[in-house]
Amino acid sequence: MSQASGCGDFFTDAVRNGASLSLRAALTMAGCAMFSGCMTARIEELREAPTQITANEAIVLLAKPHLEGTGTEEKFLNCLERELVGEEFSASVAYKQREGKQFEPRSSLRDRPFQLYADNHFVDALYPWLEPSTAPANAQGFANFISRPGVSDRVNSMGVRFIVWIDGVTQKTDGGGSIACAAGPGGAGCLGLGWWEKTSDYEATVWDLREGINAGTLSTDVKGTSVMIGAIAPIPLIAPVQSTACDRLAGQLKSFLLGSGQPETAAISSPQ
C-alpha cells in the first residue's frame, strides 16, 4: 500500500468518525499531506514497432473522437504540446486565426526533436475522415483511412509523420468533509476539513502515417488527494494530478517517438 493511500485513509476516517477538528488536529493533517504524500503515478508503454522521428518531421496531437461522453480536455493537449516542444502551438495558431493574423499550421521550431501540426487544421484538411462518426478506431480502420484516395498524399504534403490519439480525462472520484467559516466582533475564522480525490487517466496511441501501422500505446494513471483545512484561515493542499499526468506522459512520449522509450512504472509520493 502506498503512502498516498494511507494519507487518504487518515482524512477519510476523520470525516466519517465525525471528528471535531481543533487547530492542532488540522495542522497535524496538514503535516500528513505535505510530508507523507498524497499522490501516486503510474505509466506503462507497449511498443508495436520501432520509431525514430527526425527534427523536420511533425506530429499532431488529437483528442480521440467520441460520439458520446466526455473527450480529453483541450488544456491537457495544450500542456502536452508545451512539455514536448516548449510552446502551445495549436492554441497559438487558433488565436492568430481568430485575430485575423497570418499563421502557418505547421511549426518550424529550432533545436526541437520534432515539429507540431495544429490539431484543428489537420482535422479540417482531412475532413470528414477524422470526425467522430468516421475516425478510425482500430488498426484496420487506420489502414483503411490511410488507403483512401488522396489521404496519403495530403499527409505527406503536411510533413506529418505520426498521429497521437489522446484518450482520457481527469475526474473527481471521491471526497467528503466540510469547512465552517464565521465572522464576529472578534474576527473571522474557519474550522473543519474538506478533501477530494481525483484521478487523471490518459492513453496515447501512436499511429505511424508513413508505415500505416499502430506504433504503440502509452498510458498514465495519476491519483491524488487534495485537502482544504480550516485552521483560522483556509489552507489548501492541492495534489496536481493532471499536470503530473501531463508531465510524465509527455516525457515518455518524447522518448518513444525518438526511439529511446523504455517501459516504465513509477510512483511519486508528494504533492507539489
C-alpha positions, 0 to 999 in steps of 0.5 A: 500500500502506498503512502498516498493511500494511507494519507487518504485513509487518515482524512477519510476516517476523520470525516466519517468518525465525525471528528471535531477538528481543533487547530492542532488536529488540522495542522497535524493533517496538514503535516500528513499531506505535505510530508507523507504524500498524497499522490501516486503515478503510474505509466506503462508503454507497449511498443508495436514497432520501432520509431525514430522521428527526425527534427523536420518531421511533425506530429499532431496531437488529437483528442480521440473522437467520441460520439458520446461522453466526455473527450480529453480536455483541450488544456491537457493537449495544450500542456502536452504540446508545451512539455514536448516542444516548449510552446502551445502551438495549436492554441497559438495558431487558433488565436492568430486565426481568430485575430485575423493574423497570418499563421502557418499550421505547421511549426518550424521550431529550432533545436526541437526533436520534432515539429507540431501540426495544429490539431484543428487544421489537420482535422479540417484538411482531412475532413470528414475522415477524422470526425467522430462518426468516421475516425478510425478506431482500430488498426484496420480502420487506420489502414483503411483511412490511410488507403483512401484516395488522396489521404496519403498524399495530403499527409505527406504534403503536411510533413506529418509523420505520426498521429497521437490519439489522446484518450482520457480525462481527469475526474473527481472520484471521491471526497467528503468533509466540510469547512465552517467559516464565521465572522464576529466582533472578534474576527473571522475564522474557519474550522473543519476539513474538506478533501477530494480525490481525483484521478487523471487517466490518459492513453496515447496511441501512436499511429505511424502515417508513413508505415500505416501501422499502430506504433504503440500505446502509452498510458498514465494513471495519476491519483491524488488527494487534495485537502482544504483545512480550516485552521483560522484561515483556509489552507489548501493542499492541492495534489496536481494530478493532471499536470503530473499526468501531463508531465510524465506522459509527455516525457515518455512520449518524447522518448518513444517517438525518438526511439529511446522509450523504455517501459516504465512504472513509477510512483511519486509520493508528494504533492507539489 
